[in-house]
Amino acid sequence: MVNIWNYAGAEKIQITCISGDIYEGNVVCIDDAEEMYDATEDEITIETSDGKFVGFKPSEIEKIRELNK
């Protein structure tokens, strides 16, 4: 499982989901499961180039790659 906390300071990342879908965007936040109501996993949220906010749990992520580093 991917450690999403490694990308807390990253700006633009690419996430490949276990479903094969690929998303690119700027990291908005990483939420700790202990601080969210009824959550079982932490979550990373990105904003895509079309302005959508998409959240991912580590169990949904195959890999993360930092872009423009």
MMTF fields as JSON, N, C-alpha, C and O atoms, coordinates in Angstrom:
{
  "mmtfVersion": "1.0.0",
  "mmtfProducer": "UNKNOWN",
  "numBonds": 275,
  "numAtoms": 276,
  "numGroups": 69,
  "numChains": 1,
  "numModels": 1,
  "chainsPerModel": [1],
  "groupsPerChain": [69],
  "chainIdList": ["A"],
  "bondAtomList": [4, 2, 8, 6, 12, 10, 16, 14, 20, 18, 24, 22, 28, 26, 32, 30, 36, 34, 40, 38, 44, 42, 48, 46, 52, 50, 56, 54, 60, 58, 64, 62, 68, 66, 72, 70, 76, 74, 80, 78, 84, 82, 88, 86, 92, 90, 96, 94, 100, 98, 104, 102, 108, 106, 112, 110, 116, 114, 120, 118, 124, 122, 128, 126, 132, 130, 136, 134, 140, 138, 144, 142, 148, 146, 152, 150, 156, 154, 160, 158, 164, 162, 168, 166, 172, 170, 176, 174, 180, 178, 184, 182, 188, 186, 192, 190, 196, 194, 200, 198, 204, 202, 208, 206, 212, 210, 216, 214, 220, 218, 224, 222, 228, 226, 232, 230, 236, 234, 240, 238, 244, 242, 248, 246, 252, 250, 256, 254, 260, 258, 264, 262, 268, 266, 272, 270],
  "bondOrderList": [1, 1, 1, 1, 1, 1, 1, 1, 1, 1, 1, 1, 1, 1, 1, 1, 1, 1, 1, 1, 1, 1, 1, 1, 1, 1, 1, 1, 1, 1, 1, 1, 1, 1, 1, 1, 1, 1, 1, 1, 1, 1, 1, 1, 1, 1, 1, 1, 1, 1, 1, 1, 1, 1, 1, 1, 1, 1, 1, 1, 1, 1, 1, 1, 1, 1, 1, 1],
  "groupList": [{"groupName": "MET", "atomNameList": ["N", "CA", "C", "O"], "elementList": ["N", "C", "C", "O"], "formalChargeList": [0, 0, 0, 0], "bondAtomList": [1, 0, 2, 1, 3, 2], "bondOrderList": [1, 1, 2], "singleLetterCode": "M", "chemCompType": "L-PEPTIDE LINKING"}, {"groupName": "VAL", "atomNameList": ["N", "CA", "C", "O"], "elementList": ["N", "C", "C", "O"], "formalChargeList": [0, 0, 0, 0], "bondAtomList": [1, 0, 2, 1, 3, 2], "bondOrderList": [1, 1, 2], "singleLetterCode": "V", "chemCompType": "L-PEPTIDE LINKING"}, {"groupName": "ASN", "atomNameList": ["N", "CA", "C", "O"], "elementList": ["N", "C", "C", "O"], "formalChargeList": [0, 0, 0, 0], "bondAtomList": [1, 0, 2, 1, 3, 2], "bondOrderList": [1, 1, 2], "singleLetterCode": "N", "chemCompType": "L-PEPTIDE LINKING"}, {"groupName": "ILE", "atomNameList": ["N", "CA", "C", "O"], "elementList": ["N", "C", "C", "O"], "formalChargeList": [0, 0, 0, 0], "bondAtomList": [1, 0, 2, 1, 3, 2], "bondOrderList": [1, 1, 2], "singleLetterCode": "I", "chemCompType": "L-PEPTIDE LINKING"}, {"groupName": "TRP", "atomNameList": ["N", "CA", "C", "O"], "elementList": ["N", "C", "C", "O"], "formalChargeList": [0, 0, 0, 0], "bondAtomList": [1, 0, 2, 1, 3, 2], "bondOrderList": [1, 1, 2], "singleLetterCode": "W", "chemCompType": "L-PEPTIDE LINKING"}, {"groupName": "TYR", "atomNameList": ["N", "CA", "C", "O"], "elementList": ["N", "C", "C", "O"], "formalChargeList": [0, 0, 0, 0], "bondAtomList": [1, 0, 2, 1, 3, 2], "bondOrderList": [1, 1, 2], "singleLetterCode": "Y", "chemCompType": "L-PEPTIDE LINKING"}, {"groupName": "ALA", "atomNameList": ["N", "CA", "C", "O"], "elementList": ["N", "C", "C", "O"], "formalChargeList": [0, 0, 0, 0], "bondAtomList": [1, 0, 2, 1, 3, 2], "bondOrderList": [1, 1, 2], "singleLetterCode": "A", "chemCompType": "L-PEPTIDE LINKING"}, {"groupName": "GLY", "atomNameList": ["N", "CA", "C", "O"], "elementList": ["N", "C", "C", "O"], "formalChargeList": [0, 0, 0, 0], "bondAtomList": [1, 0, 2, 1, 3, 2], "bondOrderList": [1, 1, 2], "singleLetterCode": "G", "chemCompType": "PEPTIDE LINKING"}, {"groupName": "GLU", "atomNameList": ["N", "CA", "C", "O"], "elementList": ["N", "C", "C", "O"], "formalChargeList": [0, 0, 0, 0], "bondAtomList": [1, 0, 2, 1, 3, 2], "bondOrderList": [1, 1, 2], "singleLetterCode": "E", "chemCompType": "L-PEPTIDE LINKING"}, {"groupName": "LYS", "atomNameList": ["N", "CA", "C", "O"], "elementList": ["N", "C", "C", "O"], "formalChargeList": [0, 0, 0, 0], "bondAtomList": [1, 0, 2, 1, 3, 2], "bondOrderList": [1, 1, 2], "singleLetterCode": "K", "chemCompType": "L-PEPTIDE LINKING"}, {"groupName": "GLN", "atomNameList": ["N", "CA", "C", "O"], "elementList": ["N", "C", "C", "O"], "formalChargeList": [0, 0, 0, 0], "bondAtomList": [1, 0, 2, 1, 3, 2], "bondOrderList": [1, 1, 2], "singleLetterCode": "Q", "chemCompType": "L-PEPTIDE LINKING"}, {"groupName": "THR", "atomNameList": ["N", "CA", "C", "O"], "elementList": ["N", "C", "C", "O"], "formalChargeList": [0, 0, 0, 0], "bondAtomList": [1, 0, 2, 1, 3, 2], "bondOrderList": [1, 1, 2], "singleLetterCode": "T", "chemCompType": "L-PEPTIDE LINKING"}, {"groupName": "CYS", "atomNameList": ["N", "CA", "C", "O"], "elementList": ["N", "C", "C", "O"], "formalChargeList": [0, 0, 0, 0], "bondAtomList": [1, 0, 2, 1, 3, 2], "bondOrderList": [1, 1, 2], "singleLetterCode": "C", "chemCompType": "L-PEPTIDE LINKING"}, {"groupName": "SER", "atomNameList": ["N", "CA", "C", "O"], "elementList": ["N", "C", "C", "O"], "formalChargeList": [0, 0, 0, 0], "bondAtomList": [1, 0, 2, 1, 3, 2], "bondOrderList": [1, 1, 2], "singleLetterCode": "S", "chemCompType": "L-PEPTIDE LINKING"}, {"groupName": "ASP", "atomNameList": ["N", "CA", "C", "O"], "elementList": ["N", "C", "C", "O"], "formalChargeList": [0, 0, 0, 0], "bondAtomList": [1, 0, 2, 1, 3, 2], "bondOrderList": [1, 1, 2], "singleLetterCode": "D", "chemCompType": "L-PEPTIDE LINKING"}, {"groupName": "PHE", "atomNameList": ["N", "CA", "C", "O"], "elementList": ["N", "C", "C", "O"], "formalChargeList": [0, 0, 0, 0], "bondAtomList": [1, 0, 2, 1, 3, 2], "bondOrderList": [1, 1, 2], "singleLetterCode": "F", "chemCompType": "L-PEPTIDE LINKING"}, {"groupName": "PRO", "atomNameList": ["N", "CA", "C", "O"], "elementList": ["N", "C", "C", "O"], "formalChargeList": [0, 0, 0, 0], "bondAtomList": [1, 0, 2, 1, 3, 2], "bondOrderList": [1, 1, 2], "singleLetterCode": "P", "chemCompType": "L-PEPTIDE LINKING"}, {"groupName": "ARG", "atomNameList": ["N", "CA", "C", "O"], "elementList": ["N", "C", "C", "O"], "formalChargeList": [0, 0, 0, 0], "bondAtomList": [1, 0, 2, 1, 3, 2], "bondOrderList": [1, 1, 2], "singleLetterCode": "R", "chemCompType": "L-PEPTIDE LINKING"}, {"groupName": "LEU", "atomNameList": ["N", "CA", "C", "O"], "elementList": ["N", "C", "C", "O"], "formalChargeList": [0, 0, 0, 0], "bondAtomList": [1, 0, 2, 1, 3, 2], "bondOrderList": [1, 1, 2], "singleLetterCode": "L", "chemCompType": "L-PEPTIDE LINKING"}],
  "groupTypeList": [0, 1, 2, 3, 4, 2, 5, 6, 7, 6, 8, 9, 3, 10, 3, 11, 12, 3, 13, 7, 14, 3, 5, 8, 7, 2, 1, 1, 12, 3, 14, 14, 6, 8, 8, 0, 5, 14, 6, 11, 8, 14, 8, 3, 11, 3, 8, 11, 13, 14, 7, 9, 15, 1, 7, 15, 9, 16, 13, 8, 3, 8, 9, 3, 17, 8, 18, 2, 9],
  "groupIdList": [1, 2, 3, 4, 5, 6, 7, 8, 9, 10, 11, 12, 13, 14, 15, 16, 17, 18, 19, 20, 21, 22, 23, 24, 25, 26, 27, 28, 29, 30, 31, 32, 33, 34, 35, 36, 37, 38, 39, 40, 41, 42, 43, 44, 45, 46, 47, 48, 49, 50, 51, 52, 53, 54, 55, 56, 57, 58, 59, 60, 61, 62, 63, 64, 65, 66, 67, 68, 69],
  "secStructList": [7, 7, 7, 4, 4, 4, 4, 6, 6, 7, 1, 3, 3, 3, 3, 3, 3, 6, 6, 1, 7, 3, 3, 3, 3, 3, 3, 3, 3, 3, 3, 7, 4, 4, 4, 1, 6, 6, 7, 1, 1, 7, 3, 3, 3, 3, 3, 7, 6, 6, 1, 7, 3, 3, 3, 3, 7, 4, 4, 4, 3, 3, 3, 3, 3, 3, 7, 7, 7],
  "xCoordList": [0.845, 0.0, 0.889, 1.931, 0.477, 1.218, 1.099, 0.024, 2.205, 2.169, 1.868, 2.765, 0.614, 0.215, 0.863, 0.966, 1.298, 1.921, 3.259, 3.737, 3.871, 5.116, 4.891, 5.851, 3.639, 3.31, 2.647, 2.055, 2.746, 2.135, 2.677, 1.924, 3.947, 4.545, 4.61, 5.097, 4.124, 4.185, 3.154, 2.111, 3.45, 2.466, 1.687, 0.574, 2.236, 1.526, 1.945, 3.132, 0.938, 1.206, 0.333, -0.662, 0.738, -0.056, -0.379, 0.513, -1.657, -2.112, -2.645, -3.497, -2.13, -2.66, -3.448, -2.904, -4.736, -5.611, -5.481, -5.01, -5.898, -5.861, -6.806, -6.669, -7.762, -8.682, -8.037, -8.581, -6.853, -6.163, -6.369, -5.672, -7.319, -7.554, -6.365, -5.758, -6.043, -4.928, -5.449, -6.206, -5.034, -5.442, -4.19, -3.221, -4.216, -3.137, -3.744, -4.838, -3.025, -3.513, -2.616, -1.602, -3.017, -2.29, -2.832, -4.043, -1.922, -2.329, -3.014, -2.447, -4.238, -4.99, -4.774, -4.456, -4.95, -4.777, -4.656, -4.987, -4.17, -4.187, -4.889, -4.487, -5.928, -6.722, -6.411, -6.317, -6.256, -5.998, -7.329, -8.274, -7.402, -8.647, -9.136, -10.341, -8.204, -8.578, -9.299, -9.99, -9.141, -9.755, -11.023, -11.655, -11.391, -12.593, -13.656, -13.34, -14.888, -15.992, -16.183, -16.321, -16.189, -16.532, -15.578, -15.985, -14.321, -13.343, -12.464, -12.149, -12.08, -11.215, -9.807, -8.891, -9.635, -8.325, -8.085, -9.022, -6.802, -6.434, -6.859, -7.201, -6.836, -7.25, -6.459, -6.236, -6.034, -5.352, -6.329, -6.992, -6.405, -7.3, -6.474, -5.575, -6.795, -6.128, -7.175, -8.357, -6.691, -7.533, -7.011, -5.849, -7.867, -7.477, -7.492, -7.981, -6.958, -6.855, -8.216, -8.312, -9.27, -10.605, -11.35, -12.555, -10.632, -11.21, -11.957, -12.607, -11.882, -12.569, -11.669, -10.454, -12.278, -11.568, -11.86, -13.02, -10.803, -10.956, -10.144, -8.97, -10.783, -10.109, -9.818, -10.585, -8.692, -8.253, -7.794, -7.09, -8.195, -7.7, -6.493, -6.432, -5.532, -4.358, -4.704, -3.999, -5.763, -6.136, -6.632, -6.734, -6.944, -7.415, -6.277, -6.474, -5.078, -3.958, -2.944, -2.48, -2.611, -1.544, -0.189, 0.747, -0.091, 1.16, 0.908, -0.089, 1.855, 1.833, 3.192, 4.231, 3.144, 4.383, 4.311, 3.321, 5.374, 5.429, 5.858, 6.826, 5.148, 5.445, 6.171, 6.045, 6.934, 7.635, 8.554, 8.618, 9.251, 10.152, 11.534, 12.442],
  "yCoordList": [-1.184, 0.0, 1.245, 1.273, 2.25, 3.503, 4.345, 4.436, 4.957, 5.876, 7.276, 7.959, 7.701, 8.997, 10.169, 11.261, 9.955, 11.033, 11.452, 12.55, 10.612, 10.983, 12.12, 12.742, 12.396, 13.405, 14.643, 15.445, 14.798, 15.938, 17.27, 18.239, 17.337, 18.582, 18.704, 19.705, 17.693, 17.704, 18.653, 18.9, 19.177, 20.002, 19.15, 18.726, 18.893, 18.144, 16.674, 16.35, 15.792, 14.356, 13.635, 14.166, 12.417, 11.538, 10.297, 9.664, 9.962, 8.797, 7.77, 8.072, 6.55, 5.432, 4.57, 4.057, 4.417, 3.635, 2.153, 1.782, 1.316, -0.126, -0.514, -1.589, 0.354, 0.111, 0.425, 0.086, 1.086, 1.463, 2.914, 3.42, 3.601, 5.015, 5.84, 5.528, 6.898, 7.766, 9.189, 9.705, 9.811, 11.181, 12.009, 11.524, 13.26, 14.204, 15.446, 15.877, 16.01, 17.228, 17.711, 17.096, 18.823, 19.424, 18.887, 18.769, 18.562, 18.068, 19.199, 20.277, 18.936, 19.912, 19.638, 20.544, 18.369, 18.014, 16.509, 15.736, 16.123, 14.733, 14.7, 15.391, 13.904, 13.827, 12.549, 11.467, 12.692, 11.574, 10.913, 11.596, 9.614, 8.878, 9.121, 9.144, 9.303, 9.537, 10.871, 11.059, 11.786, 13.102, 13.242, 14.299, 12.161, 12.191, 11.287, 10.244, 11.687, 10.899, 9.639, 9.71, 8.511, 7.231, 6.814, 6.102, 7.247, 6.879, 5.738, 5.658, 4.868, 3.748, 3.9, 3.185, 4.834, 5.068, 6.566, 7.361, 6.93, 8.304, 8.546, 7.605, 9.814, 10.136, 11.318, 12.299, 11.219, 12.322, 12.898, 12.161, 14.221, 14.905, 15.756, 16.485, 15.648, 16.469, 17.291, 16.95, 18.389, 19.19, 18.984, 19.277, 18.479, 18.219, 19.519, 20.544, 19.468, 20.673, 21.249, 22.427, 20.434, 20.949, 21.421, 21.67, 21.545, 22.116, 21.141, 21.562, 19.856, 18.859, 18.434, 18.313, 18.208, 17.69, 16.202, 15.791, 15.394, 13.944, 13.401, 13.736, 12.555, 11.964, 10.495, 9.787, 10.045, 8.664, 8.101, 8.769, 6.878, 6.138, 5.32, 4.931, 5.051, 4.268, 2.923, 2.47, 2.284, 0.975, 1.057, 0.032, 2.271, 2.473, 2.814, 2.856, 3.057, 3.574, 2.471, 1.776, 2.327, 1.394, 2.061, 1.474, 3.333, 4.07, 5.564, 6.022, 6.305, 7.781, 8.208, 7.653, 9.213, 9.757, 11.269, 11.876, 11.88, 13.333, 13.889, 13.409, 14.892, 15.509, 16.829, 17.448, 17.262, 18.558, 18.709, 19.778, 17.665, 17.76, 18.103, 18.228],
  "zCoordList": [0.0, 0.0, 0.0, 0.655, -0.724, -0.87, 0.4, 0.993, 0.811, 1.939, 1.407, 0.913, 1.506, 0.95, 1.676, 1.118, 2.907, 3.673, 3.07, 3.354, 2.251, 1.563, 0.571, 0.117, 0.232, -0.778, -0.179, -0.902, 1.128, 1.815, 1.304, 1.207, 0.98, 0.506, -1.006, -1.532, -1.7, -3.162, -3.738, -3.133, -4.897, -5.581, -6.556, -6.247, -7.71, -8.745, -8.703, -8.697, -8.676, -8.649, -9.667, -10.161, -9.96, -10.812, -9.983, -9.419, -9.918, -9.173, -10.156, -10.992, -10.044, -10.815, -9.843, -8.865, -10.126, -9.259, -9.583, -10.659, -8.652, -8.89, -10.02, -10.604, -10.33, -11.453, -12.801, -13.852, -12.761, -13.993, -14.381, -15.261, -13.739, -14.029, -13.541, -12.517, -14.287, -13.951, -13.757, -14.579, -12.662, -12.344, -12.097, -11.514, -12.542, -12.27, -11.64, -12.006, -10.695, -10.087, -8.97, -8.641, -8.4, -7.292, -5.977, -5.795, -5.06, -3.75, -2.99, -2.81, -2.548, -1.764, -0.283, 0.487, 0.113, 1.516, 1.669, 0.77, 2.837, 3.256, 4.598, 5.534, 4.692, 5.912, 6.68, 6.101, 7.984, 8.875, 9.236, 9.63, 9.104, 9.386, 10.808, 11.056, 11.747, 13.14, 13.341, 14.342, 12.401, 12.512, 11.668, 11.654, 10.964, 10.127, 10.743, 11.315, 10.625, 11.16, 10.317, 9.095, 10.973, 10.348, 9.222, 8.304, 9.284, 8.25, 8.751, 9.938, 7.844, 8.198, 7.629, 8.034, 6.689, 6.067, 5.917, 5.84, 5.878, 5.539, 4.09, 3.373, 3.665, 2.302, 1.771, 2.482, 0.511, -0.174, -1.197, -1.928, -1.235, -2.164, -3.112, -2.694, -4.407, -5.418, -6.166, -6.213, -6.747, -7.64, -9.046, -9.33, -9.935, -11.314, -12.119, -11.646, -13.323, -14.151, -14.532, -14.876, -14.475, -14.788, -13.533, -13.583, -12.405, -11.19, -10.301, -9.344, -10.588, -9.754, -8.605, -8.764, -7.444, -6.292, -6.189, -6.149, -6.146, -6.108, -4.941, -4.78, -4.123, -2.971, -3.195, -3.847, -2.644, -2.807, -1.472, -0.714, -1.193, -0.04, -0.502, -1.668, 0.386, -0.015, -0.647, -1.549, -0.197, -0.743, -2.185, -2.86, -2.667, -4.032, -4.995, -6.21, -4.442, -5.223, -5.513, -4.608, -6.798, -7.191, -7.036, -6.494, -7.532, -7.396, -7.496, -8.055, -6.929, -7.006, -7.528, -7.17, -8.385, -8.946, -8.864, -9.272, -8.332, -8.254, -9.605, -10.195, -10.096, -11.385, -11.171, -10.114, -12.177, -12.156, -10.953, -10.347, -10.614, -9.473, -9.929, -9.108]
}
